[in-house]
Amino acid sequence: MGSYLGLIPAEESSGDKRRLGHISKQGSTLLRWLLVEAAVQAQRYDASWHRQYLRLSISKHHGVAKVAIAHKLAVRLYWMLRSGEDYSKVMERGSHVGQSV
């Protein structure tokens, strides 16, 4: 999902060195912009998104943190579309999909 939307970093690696660059910017520019704007609003009004944003923005640039939250939001929206469940059900399931309890 992230690769399709262009929300993952471009990679230039050689040997043992791995260099991650700017986002790849593949896919729809409008959709990517909308997701980043939605991520800004999500981190503003949801405490768990805000914690993740703050944690990322301390170690990275705030723009990188916004794109990371947008990527997480896109993945969550994908799972909502795929499973046909609403947001609260996807939140209950969390990121441990497929693991036995």
N, C-alpha and C positions, 0 to 999 in steps of 0.2 A: 504494500500500500504506500509506504513512504517513498519508495523508488518511483512508483508511478506518478506521484504528485511532485516529485523533486524536492522532498524534505529531508533527504539524507546527504551527508557531505560527500563531495568528490574525493576520490582517493588516488594518490600518486605514491606507489610503494616501489621499493627496490631493495632486494636482499632482506636485511633485518630491519630496515627503517620503514615505518608506516606513517605517511603524512596525510592527514585529513584536511581538506581545504574548504572552500565555500560550498553552499548547497548546490546540488546538481542542476536545479531549475528546469527539470524536464516536466512535461505535462502542462496543465492549464495554469496560466499566471493568475487569472481571476480566482480560480478555486484555491490556489495556494494563499493568495492574499486574504480571502475570506476565512480560511482556516486559522491563519495567524491572528486576524482580528478576533475571531471567536475564542482563540486561546487566551488572548489578553483579557477578554471579558470573563472567561471561565476562571482564570487565576485570581481575578478581582473578587469574585463572588463565592467561590468554593474554597474552603480552607485547605483541603488536601492538595488541590492544584496549586494554591498559593505557596504551600510549604515546598512543593517540588520546584516551583519557579524560583523561590528564594534560595534554595540549596544550589540550584544550577547557576543563578546569577552571581553568587558569591565567588564561584571558581571560574566562571566563564563570563563573556560579555552578555549583557541583557538581551541582545538580539538573538544570540545563540540559544538562550534560555527560552525565548518566545517560540522559536522554531521547534525546539525539543518538545515543548508543551503542545504545539500544533500537531506534531507527529503523533504524540500519544492520543490526542483527541481524535485524529483521523483513524487510528487503529481501533479505538473504542467505537466510533461511528460505523466502521466497517463491520465489526462484530454485531452491532445492533441490527444492521441491515441484513446480515447473513443469517442470524438466528431468529429475527423477527420479534425480538424481545424489546421491552422498553428500557430506559436508562437505569432504573432502579434494579431491575433483574441483572443487567450486565454488571452493575456495581457490586451486587451481592456475590456474583460468580468471581469477580476479580481477575487477576492475571494468572491464576493457577488453573486454567482450563485444562481438562483432561487428566488431572492428577487425582488419584483416589484419596479420600479423606482418612 
